[in-house]
Amino acid sequence: MTNLTIGSALGDPDIAVHLDARRFNRHTFWCGQSGSGKTYALGVVLEQLLLNTELPLLILDPNGDYTRLRETRSSAHGGDASKITARDIRVFRSGATEGEPLRVRYTELSTASKAAVLQLDPIADADEYNVLLHAGADARDFDAEHLLGRLRASGDPGETRLANRMENLQVLEWDLWSRGASTVLETIDERPHATVLDLGGFAHPVEPKVAALAVLEHLWAHREERRPVLIVIDEAHNLCSPTPQTAVERALTEQLVQIAAEGRKFGLWLLLSTQRPTKIHPNVLSQCDNLALMRVNAPRDLAEIADVFGFAPEDDIRRSSGFAQGQALFAGGFIAQPTFVQMGERITEEAGGDVKVPLRPAE
């Protein structure tokens, strides 16, 4: 099937609304402020892709909202529920959370990304950078006791400084590193129906970004294989800022800009979800041909969306400021015309969610 049923026409529940699955071969921008139902609604579309296509999904999930994508609701239609459970859905967890651990190899990063992790400048830190450039590629050597001892025992000043830098930054202690074990990249290469990367549990704030960088670099390095994948990035402003501050953030943004500009012809398609368009790099935002817009109140954000997405009428965009939870505007290549939608019901469980205010029981 090419039609994905995502809900009903706003104001007329008898009219089903469909997206054209074939048009997810373009980049998609999904926007809605906190409380708009954005995460739930995006889950509806991802479920439809799982039910009706063979397009692999790679979900970068900073809040663990999609970690229960394998679990169906008791209210779900039996046929759809059984189809979802039959899909190959892998979930990788970060930090100390139970489940399959999210791991990558430091040695598989590009030299530039390794340097970014270690905050190395090729000119200002020339000696250390040169050591990094010529270091061996044995992933099992990447442990604190062995590697630091070997570098310091060499007697080379550059190696000693590099060892001190690694220790001071505590990079070797990160849970992210596989240290010779299997990595998430191997699973991604298998192209399961969905791969969920829970990025939110790492102890160090840089680890989620390095995990995303490793995955995106790997996909780009293998782009000539032309194996399609939809890269879903929730809270995309965390990975694709218009003003990256650190070397890792700059490397991430540069990689996403490259994928946005050139990835479509290789089957690397983005779906970026965020609360504010002004927090997404403009060279990525401008490459999106599909728009899903939920409630947005900020005039600056509405003006930005109207400016970038000229295929959606400005009056329709401004109407989004009055949307109730679960209401959306869809426009662009994946729908015949701009359409207001009441999103449908989820089949799978949504993880995360808001914390409720504790109330006193009635007396």
Secondary structure, DSSP 4 states (H G I P E B T S, - for coil): --EEEEEEETTEEEEEEEEEGGGGGSEEEEE--TTS-HHHHHHHHHHHHHHH----EEEEETT-TTTTTTPBPTTS-HHHHHHHHHS-EEEEE-TT-SSEE--B-GGGS-HHHHHHHTT--TTTTHHHHHHHHT----GGG-SHHHHHHHHHHT--HHHHHHHHHHHHHTGGG-TTB-TTS--HHHHHHH--SEEEEE-TT-SSTTHHHHHHHHHHHHHHHTGGG---EEEEETTGGGTS-SS--SHHHHHHHHHHHHHHHHGGGGTEEEEEEES-GGGS-HHHHTTEEEEEE-----HHHHHHHHHH-TTS-HHHHHHGGGPPTTEEEEEETTSSS-EEEEE---SB-----PPPPP-PPP-
